[in-house]
Amino acid sequence: MKRMFRKENKKLVGVGLGAGLAGAFVLALKYAFWPAGKSPMPETISPAIFATKVQHTTLGHVIYHESGSGQPLIFVHSVCLGGSSFEWAKVYPEFAGRFRVVAPDLIGFGESQRPSARFSAADYAQMLAELIRETCGEQKPIVVGSGLGAGFCVYLASQHPELVGRLILHMPTGKREFGFGRLRRSTRVAAHVESLQRFLYRNYQSSREAVRNWLAAGFVDASRLSEEAVEVYTTCAQQSGAEYAIRNFHSGRLNFDLETRMGLLKLPVTLLWGSEPGQPSLEMGERLLGIVPHGNLVVIPRVGALAPMEDPDALVAVLNEQLNPDLHVVKG
């Protein structure tokens, strides 16, 4: 009797475990396909003095912040988890007294439309071209960009030299030359399986803790990371449809040959680079400087890939110097 009772017990436990695992699987699928909630954007995503406007492009609606008058000065944020124009929000207001400052959220990021389309670097260059034509008219803007966003600015200027007067690039990348290979293989594979990528993104990658860890890795001194930045990036990362742009990023669809594009540039280029070891390395900056015909390299002490947030005062000082009309950009 006892033996039979034990046998029945084991059967019940096995059934219970199987039901539990099946339930967990169903729950995972349920959360994978539920639409993400839309939390209201923090007001700090842009300074109060800036007007928020909408521009319709062939990729979707672009939200941008604008203030000031004079020559257009456009700030383009990097492509990353929770990315938006907030990356430059502690820097660009300082220039509204001398320039017409425009700070867009790239398609798929921030407050802009987040379509599920499979975009490429060429698509983002096209989006920027359309934005410039509509917001700058006949004036050639100075374009400031960072990371892969800076790479898109290079792509844009190589295709449409008539639209850009000058580039100021903070640690640009095209991801083909480095960076993409540093992603975990599992991340790259998951990006090609939509339901799996959505589940991982909504339940792990876009969590507040994950966003905080990612941001801290982009700082040389993580103690400079503010709760405000964590809040804005987390809110942007958790918006409905935010996973689509990250899927394109993780899958490699946004990769392109940055060095080839840099070699096509005819306009003045200033490269800004952090002094500390990291990705992309200062050696990469020196190599890119050797490619552009008219350029200079400015090294900023003690900052990483997220310098506009880590030390905005240093970025303001460097940009003030570089935007001096008496400055002649030459190799050096």
KASULKA-V868980 format. One record per residue. RES is the residue in one small letter. PHI is phi in whole degrees, 0 to 359 (NA if undefined). NEAR is the number of other ideal C-beta (glycine too) atoms within 10 Angstrom. Layout:
res=RES phi=PHI near=NEAR
res=RES phi=PHI near=NEAR
//
This chain:
res=m phi=NA near=5
res=k phi=300 near=6
res=r phi=299 near=7
res=m phi=297 near=8
res=f phi=297 near=9
res=r phi=298 near=10
res=k phi=298 near=10
res=e phi=296 near=10
res=n phi=301 near=10
res=k phi=298 near=10
res=k phi=299 near=10
res=l phi=296 near=10
res=v phi=297 near=10
res=g phi=298 near=10
res=v phi=297 near=10
res=g phi=298 near=10
res=l phi=296 near=10
res=g phi=298 near=10
res=a phi=295 near=10
res=g phi=297 near=10
res=l phi=295 near=10
res=a phi=298 near=10
res=g phi=298 near=10
res=a phi=297 near=10
res=f phi=295 near=10
res=v phi=297 near=10
res=l phi=298 near=10
res=a phi=299 near=14
res=l phi=295 near=12
res=k phi=300 near=10
res=y phi=289 near=13
res=a phi=293 near=17
res=f phi=260 near=11
res=w phi=297 near=10
res=p phi=292 near=8
res=a phi=292 near=18
res=g phi=290 near=9
res=k phi=246 near=12
res=s phi=279 near=13
res=p phi=296 near=6
res=m phi=292 near=19
res=p phi=299 near=14
res=e phi=298 near=9
res=t phi=286 near=15
res=i phi=298 near=21
res=s phi=214 near=28
res=p phi=295 near=16
res=a phi=297 near=8
res=i phi=285 near=10
res=f phi=265 near=20
res=a phi=280 near=9
res=t phi=262 near=14
res=k phi=232 near=13
res=v phi=238 near=11
res=q phi=237 near=18
res=h phi=273 near=11
res=t phi=236 near=20
res=t phi=292 near=9
res=l phi=270 near=19
res=g phi=148 near=16
res=h phi=279 near=15
res=v phi=253 near=25
res=i phi=267 near=23
res=y phi=219 near=24
res=h phi=248 near=26
res=e phi=220 near=18
res=s phi=197 near=20
res=g phi=91 near=19
res=s phi=213 near=11
res=g phi=108 near=13
res=q phi=297 near=17
res=p phi=293 near=21
res=l phi=231 near=24
res=i phi=254 near=25
res=f phi=249 near=26
res=v phi=245 near=30
res=h phi=280 near=25
res=s phi=282 near=26
res=v phi=264 near=25
res=c phi=196 near=25
res=l phi=302 near=21
res=g phi=75 near=27
res=g phi=297 near=26
res=s phi=190 near=28
res=s phi=295 near=26
res=f phi=303 near=28
res=e phi=308 near=30
res=w phi=255 near=26
res=a phi=293 near=24
res=k phi=268 near=21
res=v phi=247 near=23
res=y phi=294 near=29
res=p phi=298 near=21
res=e phi=294 near=16
res=f phi=249 near=21
res=a phi=290 near=18
res=g phi=282 near=11
res=r phi=241 near=15
res=f phi=227 near=19
res=r phi=268 near=19
res=v phi=273 near=28
res=v phi=233 near=26
res=a phi=232 near=29
res=p phi=272 near=29
res=d phi=266 near=27
res=l phi=300 near=26
res=i phi=305 near=26
res=g phi=94 near=28
res=f phi=229 near=30
res=g phi=56 near=29
res=e phi=265 near=21
res=s phi=287 near=24
res=q phi=299 near=17
res=r phi=237 near=22
res=p phi=287 near=15
res=s phi=273 near=13
res=a phi=296 near=14
res=r phi=267 near=11
res=f phi=276 near=22
res=s phi=239 near=15
res=a phi=299 near=25
res=a phi=298 near=14
res=d phi=295 near=20
res=y phi=293 near=27
res=a phi=298 near=22
res=q phi=295 near=20
res=m phi=301 near=24
res=l phi=295 near=29
res=a phi=298 near=19
res=e phi=296 near=17
res=l phi=298 near=23
res=i phi=295 near=23
res=r phi=300 near=14
res=e phi=279 near=12
res=t phi=261 near=19
res=c phi=249 near=18
res=g phi=61 near=8
res=e phi=273 near=5
res=q phi=278 near=12
res=k phi=273 near=16
res=p phi=281 near=21
res=i phi=272 near=22
res=v phi=247 near=28
res=v phi=251 near=30
res=g phi=218 near=25
res=s phi=223 near=29
res=g phi=57 near=25
res=l phi=291 near=29
res=g phi=298 near=29
res=a phi=295 near=27
res=g phi=299 near=33
res=f phi=298 near=29
res=c phi=295 near=26
res=v phi=296 near=30
res=y phi=303 near=26
res=l phi=303 near=27
res=a phi=294 near=27
res=s phi=288 near=18
res=q phi=272 near=17
res=h phi=229 near=15
res=p phi=299 near=14
res=e phi=287 near=10
res=l phi=260 near=18
res=v phi=232 near=24
res=g phi=272 near=18
res=r phi=195 near=20
res=l phi=243 near=25
res=i phi=236 near=24
res=l phi=240 near=29
res=h phi=264 near=30
res=m phi=46 near=29
res=p phi=291 near=28
res=t phi=212 near=27
res=g phi=248 near=24
res=k phi=68 near=23
res=r phi=287 near=18
res=e phi=280 near=18
res=f phi=193 near=14
res=g phi=83 near=17
res=f phi=298 near=18
res=g phi=293 near=11
res=r phi=276 near=8
res=l phi=291 near=15
res=r phi=299 near=9
res=r phi=301 near=8
res=s phi=298 near=10
res=t phi=294 near=15
res=r phi=293 near=14
res=v phi=294 near=13
res=a phi=300 near=21
res=a phi=296 near=22
res=h phi=264 near=12
res=v phi=243 near=12
res=e phi=304 near=14
res=s phi=295 near=12
res=l phi=292 near=15
res=q phi=298 near=22
res=r phi=296 near=19
res=f phi=297 near=20
res=l phi=297 near=19
res=y phi=296 near=25
res=r phi=287 near=21
res=n phi=260 near=13
res=y phi=228 near=10
res=q phi=296 near=20
res=s phi=262 near=22
res=s phi=293 near=15
res=r phi=302 near=14
res=e phi=296 near=10
res=a phi=296 near=17
res=v phi=296 near=24
res=r phi=300 near=17
res=n phi=296 near=11
res=w phi=296 near=16
res=l phi=297 near=22
res=a phi=300 near=16
res=a phi=293 near=13
res=g phi=272 near=21
res=f phi=256 near=21
res=v phi=287 near=19
res=d phi=244 near=13
res=a phi=296 near=14
res=s phi=292 near=6
res=r phi=279 near=16
res=l phi=288 near=19
res=s phi=269 near=13
res=e phi=295 near=8
res=e phi=300 near=15
res=a phi=296 near=23
res=v phi=299 near=17
res=e phi=296 near=18
res=v phi=295 near=25
res=y phi=295 near=25
res=t phi=295 near=21
res=t phi=299 near=22
res=c phi=296 near=26
res=a phi=294 near=26
res=q phi=264 near=20
res=q phi=291 near=21
res=s phi=302 near=12
res=g phi=88 near=14
res=a phi=294 near=24
res=e phi=288 near=27
res=y phi=294 near=21
res=a phi=294 near=25
res=i phi=292 near=23
res=r phi=298 near=21
res=n phi=298 near=23
res=f phi=295 near=23
res=h phi=293 near=23
res=s phi=282 near=19
res=g phi=91 near=15
res=r phi=294 near=15
res=l phi=269 near=23
res=n phi=290 near=20
res=f phi=204 near=22
res=d phi=275 near=15
res=l phi=296 near=26
res=e phi=297 near=15
res=t phi=298 near=13
res=r phi=295 near=23
res=m phi=298 near=27
res=g phi=293 near=13
res=l phi=272 near=14
res=l phi=287 near=19
res=k phi=246 near=11
res=l phi=269 near=19
res=p phi=294 near=20
res=v phi=230 near=26
res=t phi=249 near=25
res=l phi=256 near=23
res=l phi=251 near=26
res=w phi=220 near=26
res=g phi=287 near=26
res=s phi=280 near=13
res=e phi=276 near=16
res=p phi=300 near=10
res=g phi=166 near=16
res=q phi=244 near=12
res=p phi=285 near=21
res=s phi=282 near=15
res=l phi=298 near=16
res=e phi=299 near=10
res=m phi=295 near=19
res=g phi=299 near=21
res=e phi=293 near=13
res=r phi=293 near=14
res=l phi=296 near=25
res=l phi=300 near=18
res=g phi=290 near=12
res=i phi=270 near=16
res=v phi=282 near=24
res=p phi=289 near=12
res=h phi=230 near=15
res=g phi=202 near=22
res=n phi=216 near=18
res=l phi=237 near=18
res=v phi=245 near=15
res=v phi=263 near=14
res=i phi=254 near=20
res=p phi=293 near=10
res=r phi=57 near=15
res=v phi=225 near=27
res=g phi=248 near=24
res=a phi=291 near=24
res=l phi=251 near=26
res=a phi=306 near=25
res=p phi=300 near=26
res=m phi=260 near=25
res=e phi=290 near=25
res=d phi=215 near=24
res=p phi=299 near=17
res=d phi=298 near=10
res=a phi=295 near=18
res=l phi=293 near=24
res=v phi=299 near=17
res=a phi=297 near=13
res=v phi=295 near=20
res=l phi=293 near=24
res=n phi=302 near=12
res=e phi=293 near=11
res=q phi=288 near=18
res=l phi=269 near=18
res=n phi=298 near=9
res=p phi=298 near=6
res=d phi=274 near=4
res=l phi=286 near=12
res=h phi=252 near=8
res=v phi=280 near=17
res=v phi=226 near=9
res=k phi=291 near=12
res=g phi=169 near=7
//
